[in-house]
Amino acid sequence: MTITLDTHAFITAAPASLRAESAGLSPAEFHDRYCRDTGAIKLGEWTHIQAADFTATLEFADHLRTVSTSGSPVAALTSALYDEGYPIEILAFHQRRTEHGIATFVQCEFNGRRGWGAALADDSAESTVRAMIAGINTFA
């Protein structure tokens, strides 16, 4: 997501608890804290094949892993991350269509720490995967 004047609409799409937590942040600070696309895990390639079929290539420090699924991106990514040593739990999930795409907000727990990840993408599956990765990158 690019920081623009439209970032306000993205932030207002967030659930009430995240809006309260981030109340004092500027849009740039919100993006830096909750929308991390760099860190321990990166989304390399994303292919939305059809309906609920997708392939995602995850970049870890020393290797790549491709995840392909027909169905829930949350289940597929959670399983892949667990196998890679990132036992993430999704505590809250919030998704809304905005005029700029699908906004997704996930509250994650990883190694006893809780935090939010957020993303904006053209489709709900990609937005979900990006938000989950952003959530992990707040801890790792």
C-alpha positions as CSV (number, residue, x, y, z in Angstrom):
1,M,0.0,0.0,0.0
2,T,1.3,3.4,-0.9
3,I,1.0,6.3,1.6
4,T,-1.4,8.8,0.1
5,L,-4.1,11.1,1.3
6,D,-6.4,8.1,0.8
7,T,-4.6,6.3,3.7
8,H,-7.2,7.8,6.0
9,A,-10.0,5.7,4.4
10,F,-7.8,2.6,4.9
11,I,-7.3,3.4,8.6
12,T,-11.0,4.2,9.2
13,A,-11.8,0.7,7.8
14,A,-9.9,-0.8,10.7
15,P,-11.8,-2.4,13.6
16,A,-12.5,-0.2,16.6
17,S,-9.9,-1.8,18.8
18,L,-7.1,-1.2,16.3
19,R,-8.3,2.4,15.7
20,A,-8.2,3.0,19.4
21,E,-4.7,1.5,19.7
22,S,-3.4,3.6,16.8
23,A,-5.2,6.8,17.6
24,G,-2.1,8.9,18.1
25,L,-0.3,7.7,14.9
26,S,0.1,9.6,11.7
27,P,-0.9,7.7,8.5
28,A,2.8,7.1,7.8
29,E,3.4,5.8,11.4
30,F,0.3,3.5,11.0
31,H,1.7,2.1,7.8
32,D,5.2,1.6,9.3
33,R,3.8,-0.2,12.4
34,Y,1.0,-2.4,10.9
35,C,1.7,-2.8,7.2
36,R,5.2,-4.2,7.2
37,D,6.1,-5.9,4.0
38,T,9.7,-6.3,4.9
39,G,11.1,-8.4,7.7
40,A,11.6,-12.1,8.4
41,I,9.0,-13.1,5.8
42,K,8.3,-11.5,2.4
43,L,5.6,-12.3,-0.1
44,G,7.6,-13.0,-3.3
45,E,5.1,-13.9,-5.9
46,W,1.3,-14.0,-5.7
47,T,-0.9,-15.7,-8.3
48,H,-4.6,-15.8,-8.0
49,I,-5.5,-18.5,-10.5
50,Q,-9.3,-18.6,-10.2
51,A,-12.0,-18.3,-7.6
52,A,-10.4,-19.7,-4.5
53,D,-7.2,-21.1,-6.0
54,F,-3.9,-19.3,-5.4
55,T,-0.2,-19.7,-5.2
56,A,2.1,-17.7,-2.9
57,T,5.8,-17.8,-2.8
58,L,7.1,-16.9,0.7
59,E,10.7,-15.6,1.1
60,F,12.5,-16.5,4.3
61,A,16.0,-15.6,5.2
62,D,17.6,-18.6,3.6
63,H,15.0,-20.2,1.3
64,L,11.7,-19.9,-0.6
65,R,8.5,-21.8,0.0
66,T,5.6,-22.0,-2.3
67,V,2.1,-22.4,-0.9
68,S,-0.7,-23.5,-3.3
69,T,-4.2,-24.1,-2.2
70,S,-7.8,-24.3,-3.2
71,G,-9.7,-22.8,-0.4
72,S,-8.8,-20.7,2.6
73,P,-5.6,-18.7,2.4
74,V,-5.7,-18.3,6.2
75,A,-5.6,-22.1,6.7
76,A,-2.9,-22.6,4.1
77,L,-0.7,-19.8,5.2
78,T,-1.1,-20.6,8.9
79,S,0.0,-24.2,8.2
80,A,3.0,-23.2,6.1
81,L,4.1,-20.6,8.7
82,Y,3.8,-23.2,11.5
83,D,5.9,-25.7,9.5
84,E,8.6,-22.9,9.1
85,G,8.8,-22.2,12.8
86,Y,6.3,-19.4,13.0
87,P,3.4,-20.7,15.1
88,I,1.0,-17.9,14.4
89,E,-2.5,-17.8,15.9
90,I,-5.2,-15.5,14.4
91,L,-7.1,-13.9,17.3
92,A,-9.2,-11.4,15.3
93,F,-9.9,-11.0,11.6
94,H,-11.6,-7.9,10.0
95,Q,-12.0,-7.3,6.3
96,R,-13.8,-4.5,4.4
97,R,-14.1,-3.4,0.9
98,T,-12.9,0.2,0.4
99,E,-12.8,2.4,-2.7
100,H,-9.2,1.4,-3.2
101,G,-9.4,-2.3,-2.6
102,I,-9.9,-4.9,0.1
103,A,-8.6,-3.8,3.5
104,T,-7.7,-6.7,5.9
105,F,-6.7,-6.4,9.5
106,V,-5.6,-9.5,11.5
107,Q,-4.6,-9.6,15.2
108,C,-2.0,-12.3,15.6
109,E,-0.3,-14.0,18.5
110,F,3.2,-15.2,18.0
111,N,5.4,-16.6,20.8
112,G,3.2,-15.1,23.4
113,R,3.1,-11.6,21.8
114,R,0.1,-10.0,20.2
115,G,-0.1,-7.5,17.5
116,W,-1.9,-6.3,14.4
117,G,-1.1,-6.7,10.7
118,A,-2.9,-4.8,8.0
119,A,-2.9,-4.8,4.2
120,L,-4.8,-3.5,1.2
121,A,-5.0,-5.4,-2.1
122,D,-7.3,-5.9,-5.1
123,D,-8.7,-9.2,-3.8
124,S,-9.5,-10.6,-0.4
125,A,-7.2,-13.6,-0.5
126,E,-4.1,-11.5,-1.3
127,S,-5.1,-8.9,1.2
128,T,-5.4,-11.6,3.8
129,V,-2.0,-13.1,3.1
130,R,-0.3,-9.7,3.1
131,A,-1.9,-8.8,6.4
132,M,-0.9,-12.1,8.0
133,I,2.7,-11.5,6.8
134,A,2.7,-8.0,8.1
135,G,1.5,-9.3,11.5
136,I,4.4,-11.8,11.7
137,N,6.8,-9.1,10.7
138,T,5.8,-6.9,13.6
139,F,7.3,-9.6,15.9
140,A,10.1,-11.3,13.9
